[in-house]
Amino acid sequence: MDYEKLKLDKQLCFRLYAASRLITQAYRPYLDKLGVTYPQYLVLMVLWETDELPVNDIAKR
C-alpha cells in the first residue's frame, strides 16, 4: 500500500480546512471592527439577501 498518499498534508480535507482558516483569518480584522464573528457575519449575509427567514431555514443554508 502507498502510505505516502495517506499523510495528512496529502489529504484534500486538510487542505480545505487550512484554506478555510486562512479566509476566516483574512476577514477577522474587518469583522472585529463590526463586533461580529465569522459565523455571525454569514448569518447577517443570509438575512441581508432575504427579507424574512426562519432560523431553521438559515441553518439549511
Backbone as a chain_set.jsonl record, in Angstrom:
{"seq": "MDYEKLKLDKQLCFRLYAASRLITQAYRPYLDKLGVTYPQYLVLMVLWETDELPVNDIAKR", "coords": {"N": [[0.847, -1.19, 0.0], [0.447, 2.283, -0.705], [1.551, 4.398, 1.448], [2.28, 7.019, 1.455], [0.34, 8.588, 0.244], [-1.519, 8.709, 2.228], [-0.703, 10.489, 4.131], [-1.123, 13.386, 6.209], [-0.735, 15.963, 5.017], [-1.294, 15.385, 2.423], [-3.955, 15.025, 2.202], [-7.071, 16.025, 0.958], [-9.16, 17.052, 2.521], [-7.808, 18.189, 4.696], [-6.373, 20.23, 3.47], [-8.468, 21.84, 2.528], [-9.587, 22.583, 4.98], [-7.435, 24.076, 6.037], [-7.348, 26.156, 4.148], [-9.846, 27.323, 4.583], [-9.493, 28.29, 7.188], [-7.547, 30.257, 6.694], [-8.97, 32.068, 5.107], [-10.964, 32.881, 6.904], [-9.305, 34.078, 8.778], [-8.359, 36.226, 7.255], [-10.652, 37.769, 7.044], [-11.072, 38.52, 9.67], [-9.958, 41.066, 10.793], [-11.7, 43.003, 9.7], [-14.203, 42.142, 10.558], [-13.861, 42.288, 13.296], [-13.884, 45.037, 13.677], [-16.557, 45.503, 13.275], [-17.618, 44.108, 15.32], [-18.498, 41.464, 15.189], [-18.553, 37.879, 14.794], [-17.163, 35.45, 12.461], [-19.093, 33.356, 11.857], [-21.42, 34.761, 12.678], [-21.365, 36.845, 10.849], [-21.856, 35.418, 8.48], [-24.525, 34.633, 8.901], [-25.726, 37.158, 9.009], [-25.294, 37.946, 6.357], [-26.947, 36.133, 4.981], [-29.441, 36.936, 5.971], [-29.49, 39.524, 4.963], [-29.727, 39.054, 2.261], [-32.257, 38.013, 2.075], [-35.512, 38.996, 3.02], [-37.143, 38.077, 5.243], [-36.579, 35.26, 7.206], [-36.941, 32.126, 8.636], [-35.204, 30.704, 11.487], [-34.492, 27.976, 11.191], [-34.388, 27.746, 8.416], [-32.267, 29.416, 7.832], [-30.217, 27.927, 8.951], [-30.141, 25.79, 7.186], [-28.899, 26.838, 4.999]], "CA": [[0.0, 0.0, 0.0], [1.206, 3.533, -0.791], [1.227, 5.181, 2.638], [2.576, 8.433, 1.195], [-0.935, 9.236, -0.072], [-2.326, 8.805, 3.441], [-0.172, 11.519, 5.024], [-2.061, 14.483, 6.435], [-0.587, 17.051, 4.046], [-1.786, 14.915, 1.121], [-5.407, 14.872, 2.301], [-7.841, 17.169, 0.475], [-9.932, 17.63, 3.622], [-6.914, 19.03, 5.492], [-6.072, 21.436, 2.68], [-9.673, 22.678, 2.554], [-9.665, 23.129, 6.333], [-6.407, 25.109, 6.143], [-7.78, 27.289, 3.325], [-10.961, 27.952, 5.297], [-8.925, 29.051, 8.312], [-6.874, 31.438, 6.147], [-10.007, 33.009, 4.68], [-11.543, 33.433, 8.13], [-8.276, 34.957, 9.346], [-8.321, 37.44, 6.44], [-11.858, 38.539, 7.358], [-11.123, 38.867, 11.088], [-9.805, 42.494, 11.122], [-12.898, 43.738, 9.298], [-15.303, 41.718, 11.421], [-13.589, 42.828, 14.634], [-14.351, 46.43, 13.674], [-18.02, 45.458, 13.347], [-18.005, 43.416, 16.546], [-19.175, 40.2, 14.892], [-17.705, 36.744, 14.441], [-17.384, 34.994, 11.093], [-20.42, 32.734, 11.733], [-22.445, 35.81, 12.761], [-21.306, 37.536, 9.565], [-22.547, 34.584, 7.492], [-25.966, 34.748, 9.163], [-26.129, 38.502, 8.582], [-25.332, 37.961, 4.895], [-28.165, 35.419, 4.571], [-30.581, 37.804, 6.289], [-29.431, 40.67, 4.058], [-30.188, 38.595, 0.952], [-33.68, 37.698, 2.158], [-36.156, 39.875, 3.998], [-37.511, 37.335, 6.449], [-36.215, 33.862, 7.081], [-36.912, 31.432, 9.929], [-33.883, 30.236, 11.902], [-34.181, 26.666, 10.607], [-34.026, 27.957, 7.012], [-30.908, 29.967, 7.845], [-29.319, 26.804, 9.239], [-30.043, 24.952, 5.986], [-28.033, 27.478, 4.014]], "C": [[0.889, 1.249, 0.0], [0.804, 4.455, 0.356], [1.507, 6.672, 2.463], [1.286, 9.209, 0.923], [-1.805, 9.444, 1.158], [-1.837, 9.878, 4.406], [-1.111, 12.723, 5.058], [-1.954, 15.576, 5.378], [-0.999, 16.651, 2.632], [-3.312, 14.819, 1.082], [-6.121, 16.151, 1.861], [-8.594, 17.843, 1.616], [-9.059, 18.548, 4.48], [-6.595, 20.321, 4.752], [-7.265, 22.39, 2.64], [-9.844, 23.333, 3.917], [-8.663, 24.27, 6.502], [-6.801, 26.351, 5.345], [-8.917, 28.045, 4.003], [-10.46, 28.809, 6.452], [-8.237, 30.328, 7.822], [-7.883, 32.497, 5.704], [-10.64, 33.674, 5.89], [-10.579, 34.416, 8.773], [-8.195, 36.275, 8.57], [-9.509, 38.347, 6.736], [-11.825, 39.138, 8.762], [-10.937, 40.361, 11.375], [-11.051, 43.322, 10.792], [-14.081, 43.408, 10.208], [-15.114, 42.219, 12.843], [-14.069, 44.27, 14.747], [-15.87, 46.507, 13.803], [-18.519, 44.773, 14.613], [-18.786, 42.136, 16.309], [-18.141, 39.117, 14.58], [-17.993, 36.336, 12.999], [-18.724, 34.273, 10.94], [-21.56, 33.757, 11.818], [-22.514, 36.583, 11.45], [-22.057, 36.743, 8.493], [-24.057, 34.662, 7.658], [-26.472, 36.112, 8.713], [-26.216, 38.597, 7.062], [-26.579, 37.254, 4.369], [-29.38, 36.298, 4.811], [-30.631, 39.018, 5.366], [-29.981, 40.291, 2.68], [-31.683, 38.31, 0.921], [-34.305, 38.547, 3.251], [-36.459, 39.171, 5.312], [-37.194, 35.87, 6.221], [-36.204, 33.225, 8.46], [-35.513, 30.878, 10.222], [-33.536, 28.896, 11.262], [-33.838, 26.774, 9.125], [-32.632, 28.566, 6.89], [-29.912, 28.828, 8.038], [-29.129, 25.904, 8.022], [-29.084, 25.538, 4.962], [-26.606, 27.324, 4.414]], "O": [[1.949, 1.268, 0.626], [-0.168, 5.203, 0.248], [1.021, 7.492, 3.241], [1.16, 10.363, 1.332], [-2.726, 10.26, 1.139], [-2.501, 10.149, 5.407], [-1.794, 13.034, 4.082], [-2.973, 16.066, 4.892], [-1.046, 17.497, 1.739], [-3.887, 14.557, 0.025], [-5.803, 17.238, 2.344], [-8.66, 19.071, 1.675], [-9.534, 19.584, 4.944], [-6.554, 21.391, 5.36], [-7.093, 23.607, 2.712], [-10.205, 24.507, 4.002], [-9.005, 25.317, 7.05], [-6.611, 27.474, 5.812], [-8.939, 29.276, 3.992], [-10.945, 29.92, 6.667], [-8.337, 31.369, 8.471], [-7.664, 33.691, 5.909], [-10.833, 34.89, 5.906], [-10.993, 35.469, 9.259], [-7.984, 37.33, 9.168], [-9.38, 39.57, 6.682], [-12.476, 40.15, 9.019], [-11.716, 40.901, 12.16], [-11.405, 44.238, 11.534], [-14.858, 44.288, 10.578], [-16.087, 42.54, 13.525], [-14.597, 44.678, 15.781], [-16.404, 47.459, 14.372], [-19.704, 44.848, 14.94], [-19.634, 41.758, 17.118], [-17.018, 39.401, 14.162], [-18.949, 36.817, 12.39], [-19.442, 34.546, 9.978], [-22.556, 33.631, 11.105], [-23.601, 36.936, 10.992], [-22.801, 37.315, 7.696], [-24.79, 34.748, 6.672], [-27.535, 36.207, 8.099], [-27.111, 39.256, 6.533], [-27.202, 37.724, 3.417], [-30.256, 36.396, 3.951], [-31.717, 39.488, 5.027], [-30.622, 41.105, 2.016], [-32.306, 38.36, -0.14], [-33.689, 38.784, 4.29], [-36.06, 39.642, 6.378], [-37.505, 35.311, 5.169], [-35.533, 33.722, 9.364], [-34.737, 30.617, 9.302], [-32.4, 28.697, 10.832], [-33.062, 25.961, 8.622], [-31.901, 28.264, 5.947], [-28.884, 28.775, 7.364], [-28.061, 25.317, 7.851], [-28.519, 24.808, 4.148], [-25.714, 27.797, 3.711]]}, "num_chains": 1, "name": "protein.A"}
